[in-house]
Amino acid sequence: MKTWTKIVSAVASVTAIVAGTTALYYGTYLPRSAQPRSGHVPVSAERLTRGKYLFEVVADCDGCHSERDYSRFGGPVVVSGRGKGQVIPEKGPISPLVTANITPDKETGLGQWTDGEKIRAIREGISRDGRTLFPMMPYKNFSKMSDYDVESLVAYMNTLQPVRNPMPKMKIPFPISFMMKSYPEPVSNVKAPERGRNAEYGAYLATLGHCMDCHTPPDGHKLDEGMKFAGGRVFDTPLGKVVSANITPDPETGIGRWSEDYFIQRFALQRTYVVNGAPKLQPGQFTLMPWLNLSQLDPDDLSAIYRFLQTQSTIPNKVEKHPGTVQTAGF
């Protein structure tokens, strides 16, 4: 009996040592990071136009970091609250989700940050003070953002109207708070594929737009690699549950029967809401798909995304987008 007691005691001691060492490792040596670059990003009319396009359309920075009117279809951005941060009341293990004020306000935003610190945060997930950003911020995707694009994005962010808006700190429970410190990785020079109506550039745009993140169901704490783009990810919000659509080339449950022209027109249909204002939400219309932003994508960019999606595996997966309500068309 004493022997077993000694064995149990020894195992417990080893476990405690391993746990302590792991906690020390995660708490002391991670995240991996590099010093932010020095100097200012280049500024030109072309870069500012590109940065605005990335911020408001492709990367959908607006979607998370701007005040939005969720009583209307697509949750249009409140222009006076662009970049001020928001509290997202999505249900889950971490609720609410808090996004940062990324306007140039010196007290509550990024007004004291250097351009290099902003680039590091966007592509590597490291805050100015060395903290790991919560991976709701898709820095793993943005690590693929080219040098030209990230510089253009920062140049545009620097032109935002400063908004004083202190945000509460997000409470991230253990062990997530430790685990996420392993996510960041230093990013060196990145070059984008040649722009055009080709699948390679479409993959680049889809990565920056984190299409796979929403349109792939989870498998534990990561995405299910065998169900890429097959839809089925459930988002539980105060306005009800919404499930992402299957956008693989499956002809029955995905977009396999969609022509390239139809794909482009499907996005263009929402553009009237940008011009004339989005209508009040009706039952079954709530969506997290950023239609209002993506309706402004360049047609050539939409062609590139379509051609990329057509290269993906065909996965049958019928999705009920709004469980318990009348279905509406689209993603």
N, C-alpha and C positions, 0 to 999 in steps of 0.2 A: 504493500500500500504506500509505504514511504517512497519507494522507487518511482511509482506512478506520480506521486505528488511532486517529486523532484523534476520528472520529465515535463509535466504540465507547467511547472514554474519556469523551467528553462525555455520552453516554447513561448510562453507569455513574454518572457524577457527579450527573446530574440525578436518577436513580433513588435514589441514596443520600440526596440532599437531600430528596426527596419522602418517602422512608421515615422519615428522621430527623424531618422536620416532622410527619408523621402520628403518630409515636411520641410526640413532644413534646406534640402536641395531646391525644391520648388520655391521656397520663400527667399533664398539667398542668391542662387546662381541663375535663375531664370527671371524674366524672359531674355531670350537672345536678342541683342539689339546692337546697332551700330550708331556712331555719332551722326547726328543730322548734318546734312550738307550746309555750307555757309553761303552767304550772299542772297540776293533777291532773284526771283524767277524772271525770265524775260517777259516783257509786256509789249503787245502789239494789238492792233484791231483784229487781226486774224486769230490770235491766241485767245483774246477775250471772247470772240464769237464761239470758238471751239469749246472754251471752258464753260460758257453758259449752256451750250448744247449738252455737254456732259453732265453738268449739275442738274439741269431741269428735265432732261429727257433720258439720256442713255443710262447713266449711273443712278438716276432717281435719288439724288441727295435730298431733294425737296421732300420726297415721300416720308423720310424719317425725321429730318431736321427742321422742317417748317411747320408753322401752324396751319391746320387744315380744317375745312368745314365738312365734318363727317355726316351732316344731315343731308348732303347732296351727293348725287352719283359721282363716284370716283374720288370723293374727298378732296375737292379742289383746294389749292394752296391759297391761304390768306396772304396777299402780297405784303402787307405791312408786317407780317410775322415770318417772312422768309428767313430761314436759317436760325431762328431764335431757340430751337429745341422744342421738344414736346414730351409729354408723358403718354405712353401708349398702354392702354388698359387691357392688353391681351391676357387671357387667362393662361396660367401655366406655373411651373416651379419658380419662375422669377416674374413677379407681378407687383407693381407695374414696371414696364420697361421705360427707361429714361434716356432720351437722346440729348446730346450736348448742344449748347448754344455755340454755333460756329460763325456767328457774325463777328466783325472786327471790334466789338465792344471790349474795352480794355479791362473792365472789372469782371464781367460775367461771360465773356466770349473768348475769342482767340486774338484779341488786340495786342497782347504781349508776346505772342508766339512768333518765332521766325518762320520764314517760308520753308526752310529745311525741316523744322519740327512739324509743320503741317503735312509735308510730303511723307515724312516718316510715319505719322499717324495714319494717313490714308492707305499707304501701301504695306506697312509693317505692323500696325496695331499697337504702337507704343505712344503713350501720352507724353506731354512735355516733361512731366516729372518722373518718367520712367515706368509708370504703371502700364499693365496690359489692358487694352481696351476690350470690353465685352464683345465677343465675336458675332453678336447681332450686327455690329459694324462689319461689313463683308470685306475685311482687309485681305483675306486669303484670295478673293477674286481680284481685288484692286492691286494685289502684288503683280498682276500681269499687265497693269496699266502702263503704257509707254511713258518714257521720260517726257516727251512732248506733251502728251495728254495730261499727265499729272501736273506739269508746270502750268499748262493752260487752265486747268481746274483751279489751282491755287491763285493764279492771277485773277480769275473771275471772282473767287471767294473774297479776295481783298477789296473788291468793289461793292460788296453788299453793304446795305445800310446798317450801321451798328445799332443793335437793340439790347437794351439792358434787361436781362431776363435770367436771374439766378435760377439754376436747376437743382433739384434735390439729388443727392447721391444715390445711385442704384444699389440696392442691397443684394449682393451675390452670395448665396449660401455655399458653405463647404460641402463637398469637395470641388465644386465647379470653380470656385475662386482660385484654388490651387491648380487644377487641371488646365485651365485656360492660359496659364503662364507659359505653357509649352507650345502655344500656337504661333506666336510671332517668329519671323525669320528675317534677317537682314536682306534687303533687295538691292541688287546692283543695277547696272544700266539695262533698260528694257526697250526694245524696239517693237513697234506694232507691225502686223502684216500690212501689205500694200492694200490701200483702200480700194474697194470696188465690189461688184456684185459676185463675190466668190465665197465659198464655204469657209475658207480659212479666216477671212475678215469677219464673216458672220459668227464664227466661234469666238472671236475676240470680243465682238459686241455683246454676244449672249453671256460671256463671262463677266463683263463689266456690268451688265444688267441683271446679274445673278438669277438668270432664268432657271437654271437647274436647281438652285436652292429652294425655290418655291414649287417647282413642278416635279419634284422627286420626293417620295415619301421617306420618312426617317427610318433608320434601323438602329435603334438604341440612341446613342449620342451622335451618330453620324448619318449621312445619307445612304440610302440603299442603292449601291452601285448597280445592282441588277435591274433596277427600275428607273433608270435615268430618264427624265422627261415624261414619265408615264402618268404623272399626276397622282392624286390621292392623298396629298398632304393636307391635314385638317388644321385650320386656323380657328380657334375658339375665341370669339370677340364678344363684347357686350351687345353687339347688334345681331349676334347669331353665329352659327358655324358656317364657314365657307371652305370648300374643298377645291384644291387646284386641279386643273384639267389635264388630260392626257394630250401632249403635243408631239408624240412620236408619230411616225408615218403609218401607224395602223389605220387601215381604211374604215373600220367599223367603229372604233372607240377613240381614235386620235384624229389627226389632220391629214391622213393619207389620201383623201379624196379632194383636198383643197388644192386648187391651182395656185400658182405664184401670184397671179393677178387678184384672186379672191383673198388670199392672205393679206396682201397690201391693202385692199379695199376694206377688209374687216377692221383694220386699225383706223383707216381714214374716216370711217363712219362716226367715230367718237370726236372728230375734230370740231364738229359743230358745237359741242359742249364747251370747248375751249373758247370759241369765238363768241357764242351767245350766252354762255353761262350754263352750268350743269343743273338739271332739274332736281327737285326734291326726290329723295329715295322712295321707291315703292317696294312692297314685299318681294323678296327673291332677287332684288337688284344689287344688294350689297356685295362688293367685291374688293379684294385687296390687289387685284391686277391693276397696275398703274395706267389705265387706259388713257387718261387725259394727257399724261406725259408722253406715252408711247405713240399716241396718235400724231405726234409732231415729228416722229422719226422720218428722216429722209427716205424716199421710196427706194433708192439704191441700197440703203442700209437694211431696210426691211427685206429686200430681195436676198441680200447676203445672209440674213438670219434664217430666212425660209430655206435657202439652199443648204445651210448648215444642218438645220433640223431634219431635212430629208436624208442626211447621211447617218442618222441615228438608228439604233435598233428598233424594229417594229415590235411593240409590246402591247398586246390586248389588255386593256384595263378600263372598264366602264366606270365612270365617275359620276356621282350625284353631287353637283356643285353646291346646291343649297338644300341640305337634308330637311325634309318636312315642308318645303315650300314649292311653289310653281317654278319650274326651271326657266332660265333665260338663256338666250344663245350666247356663244362666245367662249372665251377662256375662263 
